[in-house]
Amino acid sequence: MFDPYTYGKPLFYYCVQQLAIKDRECVWDYLIFLMSALPSGVAVRLLQENKEQLSKLRMESLETLCEAMIEASEFPAAMSLYLAAFMKERAQNDLSREEQLMAISDRYIKIARGLLEKIESDHLLAIMFEIPSSIHDMSLFDIALRFELYSFLDFHRLPPLMLQMWYKYEYLDPKENFIQVEKSNFKLLRTLFYTPNRFYFTPVGQYITKAWLYLLYVLYVSWITYQQIYPYQGIRTQEYVLWILNLGFVSFELVELIFDGRDYFSELVNCWDSLICLIWVVLALMRFSISALSFSRTKHSESGSEYSLQQRNTSRTSIFMLLWGAQCVLLWTRLASFLQRNPSTGSLLTMIVKMASDIL
């Protein structure tokens, strides 16, 4: 009896090698049968490992192979969406067949949307989008966002689902219908006043709370900056409060880095935050070391004002003030990440980023 778990991988490599020598229809038929018998995760991994060889063969046979993988998969919508991303990636590397590959990618996206349209219940559809598939444990959302399949995200049944997830804590409660329009600010304030627990544990509540806390943090940093405190001066109480807040900021990003690993740097905002943390660490070392050195010298010197005048023109002070100014710019521009999620400003910022990337 044929065991795909034991003999599937070597047989797949053998078939690909034979197809590279001569493109035979019988070998394609066996390869299609083999991919249908293999588990979806194994089939996807083999397809990725041999994508260069398979992309050079007959496109019609490769398309038939992918369709067989969709039909045999336990998660056909996720498989079709992943294969759409596969064809899109191949189109970017094979310019001679770019249009053909992109057409196949669009067709697989339509297949995924067609499968999801058959689900009448919005709650069941939400579960289908969230449940991990056998393809690297990725859900439909993960595949669409990771491979930037924006045409799939235009699915007409997605907006109510996203609104439900955004405004509701228990968004899969079958007793409640899905939200069709966005809530006004008055309704959000009413929810905050009457049921604060349901507000703070929703994504929109966490987003608003985080945005306001960050804004207050940036305003406090700006107020300390307005004080014009030089690194050689003594540390005041309000500045100690600032460094405690900075310690919390750096600690939060460090914990997030530990949990996310390399995926932490996959987002531009996290790279921005890591740069802010790095500058804060450098500024803290300079601030406390220069302040301690200045205190010991002024204690044994005759004129503290003369020493302060000398220290103001040193390169250490100039570097400190330069880094502090750059930090203020980074902190204020970081607010754009919160505005990006706002319906009014998000589309505008996304358009600006795309225009800048096209220019560069």
BAROFI-805330 format. One line per 5 residues: number of its first residue (from 1); for each residue x, y, z of C-alpha. Coordinates in pm, whole numbers, plus 32768, in hexadecimal, padded with zeros to 4 digits. Example, Ala and Ser with C-alpha at 12.3 -4.5 7.8 and 13.67 -1.06 7.14 Angstrom:
2
1) 84CE 7E3E 830C | 8557 7F96 82CA $
END
This chain:
360
1) 8000 8000 8000 | 8083 8159 7FA0 | 80E1 822E 80CE | 80F9 83A1 806E | 8194 83FD 81BD $
6) 82BD 8315 817F | 82ED 831F 8007 | 8240 8464 7FA9 | 8369 8550 7FC1 | 846B 847D 7F01 $
11) 8368 8429 7DF6 | 8316 859A 7DCE | 8484 85F4 7D9B | 84A9 84D5 7CA4 | 837E 854B 7BD9 $
16) 83FD 86B1 7BCF | 8552 8635 7B5E | 84B2 8568 7A48 | 83E1 8691 79D9 | 8519 8768 79C9 $
21) 85B2 8667 78DB | 8479 863F 7806 | 831D 86C8 7839 | 823D 8594 782E | 80C6 8591 7869 $
26) 80D3 8445 7925 | 81CC 84D3 7A20 | 80E7 85FD 7A57 | 7FC3 8514 7A96 | 8082 8456 7B9F $
31) 8101 859B 7C3A | 7F9B 861C 7C50 | 7F2D 84D8 7CF5 | 8052 84ED 7DE7 | 8006 8654 7E4E $
36) 7E9A 85F7 7E85 | 7EFF 84DE 7F6F | 7FF8 85A7 803A | 7F8C 867D 8164 | 7F57 87EA 810B $
41) 807A 8866 81DD | 816D 8771 813E | 80EB 87B9 7FDF | 8116 8930 800E | 8277 8905 8093 $
46) 82DB 882A 7F6B | 8240 8922 7E7A | 830A 8A3D 7F14 | 844F 8978 7F12 | 842C 8929 7D9E $
51) 8388 8A6A 7D26 | 84AA 8AC8 7C41 | 84A0 897D 7B83 | 8324 8969 7B72 | 82FD 8ACF 7AF9 $
56) 83CB 8A81 79C2 | 82E6 8963 7958 | 8194 8968 78AA | 80B1 8A65 794D | 7F75 899F 7900 $
61) 7FF9 886D 79B7 | 806F 893E 7ADF | 7F18 89DD 7AF1 | 7E73 8885 7AF2 | 7F5F 881C 7C0A $
66) 7EFB 8949 7CDC | 7D89 8908 7CA0 | 7DB8 87A2 7D18 | 7E5C 8828 7E55 | 7D2F 890A 7E91 $
71) 7C36 87EF 7E63 | 7CF8 8702 7F48 | 7D38 8800 805B | 7C7A 8802 81A3 | 7C7A 897F 8188 $
76) 7C31 89C3 8018 | 7BFE 8B3A 8048 | 7D4B 8B60 80FC | 7DF9 8A83 7FFC | 7D72 8B47 7ED4 $
81) 7DD6 8C8D 7F7C | 7F34 8C0B 7FC2 | 7F5B 8B94 7E5B | 7EE9 8CEB 7DE6 | 8007 8D7E 7EB0 $
86) 80F0 8C76 7E1D | 8090 8CD7 7CB9 | 80B3 8E47 7D0D | 8212 8E0E 7D90 | 8269 8D45 7C58 $
91) 81E3 8E5F 7B7C | 82D1 8F54 7C22 | 83F8 8E71 7BD0 | 8391 8DFF 7A73 | 834C 8F36 79A5 $
96) 831E 8E70 7863 | 81E2 8DCD 78F0 | 817E 8EDC 79E4 | 8026 8F1D 7950 | 7FD1 8DAB 793E $
101) 803F 8D6B 7AA3 | 7F86 8E9B 7B28 | 7E4B 8E29 7A75 | 7E67 8CD5 7B1F | 7EA1 8D83 7C6D $
106) 7D66 8E54 7C40 | 7CA1 8D1E 7BE5 | 7D0E 8C6B 7D23 | 7CA5 8D9B 7DED | 7B50 8D89 7D48 $
111) 7B3E 8C17 7DA2 | 7B85 8C6A 7F10 | 7A81 8D7D 7F12 | 7987 8C9A 7E67 | 79B6 8B8E 7F70 $
116) 7984 8C8D 8085 | 7850 8D24 7FE2 | 77A0 8BD6 800D | 77AE 8C04 8188 | 766C 8CB4 81E8 $
121) 76B2 8CEC 835B | 778F 8E16 83AE | 77FC 8D70 84F2 | 786C 8C35 843C | 791C 8D0C 833A $
126) 79DB 8DBC 8451 | 7A48 8C6A 84D9 | 7ABD 8C02 837E | 7B94 8D3B 8367 | 7C2D 8D0A 84BF $
131) 7C65 8B91 84D0 | 7DD0 8B24 848B | 7DF8 8A4D 8356 | 7EEC 8934 8310 | 7FC1 8A28 8244 $
136) 80C6 8A93 8344 | 7FA9 8AC2 843F | 7F40 8C01 838B | 7DDA 8C79 837D | 7D38 8D23 8253 $
141) 7D85 8E73 82EF | 7EF2 8E10 8322 | 7F1C 8DA2 81B8 | 7E71 8ED5 8126 | 7F35 8FCC 81FC $
146) 8084 8F1D 81E8 | 8082 8F03 806C | 7FC9 904F 8034 | 7EA1 8FBD 7F79 | 7DE0 9103 7F7D $
151) 7CE5 9096 7E74 | 7C73 8F82 7F5E | 7C4A 907C 8079 | 7B4C 9134 7FA0 | 7A5C 9014 7FE4 $
156) 7909 90B8 801C | 78BD 8FEE 8156 | 79FB 9054 8209 | 7996 91B5 827E | 7881 913D 836C $
161) 796C 9034 83F3 | 7A80 9130 8430 | 798F 9225 84D5 | 7912 9112 85BA | 7A74 90B7 8621 $
166) 7AD1 9225 864F | 79AC 9293 8728 | 7941 9155 87DD | 79EA 9093 88F6 | 792C 8F4D 88B6 $
171) 7907 8F7C 8742 | 78A1 8E11 8703 | 7773 8E21 87E7 | 765C 8D81 8714 | 7554 8E52 87C6 $
176) 75D9 8F95 872E | 75CD 8FEF 85C0 | 7702 9076 8515 | 7734 91F0 8508 | 76FB 9282 83AF $
181) 776B 93ED 83E8 | 7876 948A 84C1 | 781B 9506 861B | 781F 967A 865C | 78FE 9718 8762 $
186) 77C9 975B 8835 | 7777 95E7 8841 | 78DE 9597 88A1 | 78D3 9694 89BE | 7786 9604 8A2C $
191) 781E 94A8 8A36 | 7945 952F 8AFC | 785C 95D7 8BF8 | 775F 94C0 8C2F | 782E 9384 8BF0 $
196) 79A0 93DE 8C0C | 7A08 9270 8C1D | 796E 922D 8AC8 | 7A1D 9361 8A41 | 7B7F 9322 8ABE $
201) 7B83 91B4 8A53 | 7B1F 91FF 88EC | 7C26 9247 87E1 | 7B9F 93A8 87AE | 7BAF 93E7 8926 $
206) 7D14 936D 893D | 7D70 943B 880C | 7CDB 957D 8899 | 7D75 9543 89F0 | 7ECB 94F8 895E $
211) 7EBA 9625 8876 | 7E5F 9717 898F | 7F66 968D 8A7B | 806F 96AB 896D | 8000 980E 8921 $
216) 801F 986C 8A91 | 8176 97C9 8A97 | 81EB 9893 8969 | 815D 99D3 89FE | 821B 9991 8B40 $
221) 835D 9959 8A7E | 831C 9A9F 89C5 | 82E5 9B55 8B0E | 8431 9AD2 8B94 | 84D3 9B41 8A4F $
226) 8440 9C9D 8A7D | 84F1 9CAE 8BD0 | 863F 9CB0 8B13 | 86EE 9BC8 8C07 | 8858 9B91 8BA7 $
231) 890B 9A47 8BF1 | 8A0A 9AE5 8CDA | 88F8 9B73 8DBD | 8868 9ABE 8EE8 | 8746 99CD 8EB4 $
236) 85FA 9A54 8F2E | 84CB 9997 8FAB | 83FF 99C8 8E6D | 8520 9940 8DA2 | 852F 9808 8E7B $
241) 83C0 97D4 8E27 | 8418 97EB 8CB6 | 8527 96E3 8CD1 | 8437 95FC 8D89 | 8341 9624 8C68 $
246) 845A 95E2 8B72 | 84B5 94A7 8C30 | 834E 942F 8C0C | 8354 9478 8A96 | 849A 93BC 8A60 $
251) 842B 9299 8B3C | 82E6 9270 8A7B | 839B 9264 892E | 849B 916F 89BA | 8389 9083 8A30 $
256) 82DE 909C 88DD | 8428 904B 8831 | 845A 8F18 890D | 82FE 8E90 88C1 | 82F8 8EE3 874B $
261) 8460 8E8E 86F9 | 84CC 8EE3 8598 | 8367 8F36 8536 | 8385 906C 8610 | 844E 911E 8502 $
266) 8358 90C4 83EF | 828C 91FD 8441 | 830C 935B 8401 | 8276 93DD 8546 | 8341 92E4 8612 $
271) 8481 934C 8561 | 8427 94B4 85B3 | 83F0 9458 8721 | 8539 939B 8733 | 85EF 94D0 86B4 $
276) 8541 95A3 87BE | 85A9 94A8 88CA | 8711 94AA 8852 | 8725 9625 8861 | 8688 9628 89BC $
281) 8790 9534 8A39 | 88AA 9608 89A9 | 8814 9746 8A38 | 87EA 96A6 8B8F | 8956 9639 8B98 $
286) 89CC 9791 8B2E | 88E0 984A 8C19 | 8935 9791 8D58 | 8AA9 9771 8D12 | 8AD7 98E0 8CB2 $
291) 89FF 9953 8DD4 | 8AC8 9887 8ECF | 8C11 9904 8E3D | 8B9A 9A6C 8E44 | 8B26 9A4E 8FAE $
296) 8C78 99D0 9021 | 8D33 9AE2 8F6A | 8C54 9C05 8FD3 | 8C6A 9B8D 9139 | 8DE3 9BC4 913D $
301) 8DEF 9CF2 9055 | 8DDB 9E5B 90B9 | 8CE5 9ED3 8FB2 | 8BC4 9DF4 8F48 | 8B40 9EF2 8E4B $
306) 8C8D 9EFE 8D97 | 8C93 9D83 8D84 | 8B2E 9D7C 8CFC | 8B8E 9E73 8BEC | 8CB1 9D99 8B86 $
311) 8BDD 9C5D 8B83 | 8AD0 9CF9 8AAA | 8BC5 9D19 8989 | 8C55 9BBA 89A1 | 8C1F 9AB0 8898 $
316) 8B75 99CB 8995 | 8A66 9ACC 89D6 | 8A39 9B09 8861 | 8A12 9994 881B | 891C 9970 893A $
321) 8844 9A91 88C2 | 8852 9A10 875B | 87DA 98B7 87C5 | 86CD 9952 88A0 | 864C 9A20 877C $
326) 8649 98EF 8699 | 858D 9830 87A6 | 8480 993C 87B5 | 8452 9923 863D | 8436 97A7 864F $
331) 833C 97B4 876D | 8258 98AE 86C0 | 8264 97FD 856F | 8210 96B9 8626 | 80B3 974B 8657 $
336) 8076 9709 84E5 | 8052 9596 8537 | 7F1D 95E6 8606 | 7E90 96CE 84FB | 7EC0 95B9 83FB $
341) 7DAE 94ED 84A2 | 7CBE 9610 849C | 7BBE 95FB 8380 | 7BEC 976B 832C | 7D67 977D 8322 $
346) 7DCA 9613 82E8 | 7D8B 960B 8171 | 7E42 9756 8144 | 7F78 96DE 81FF | 7F76 9594 8143 $
351) 7F6D 9650 7FF9 | 808F 972F 8067 | 8162 9600 80C9 | 811D 9554 7F7C | 8174 9690 7EBA $
356) 82B9 96B3 7F7C | 8314 9547 7F3E | 82CF 9571 7DC8 | 83AF 96A4 7DBC | 84C9 95F6 7E74 $
END
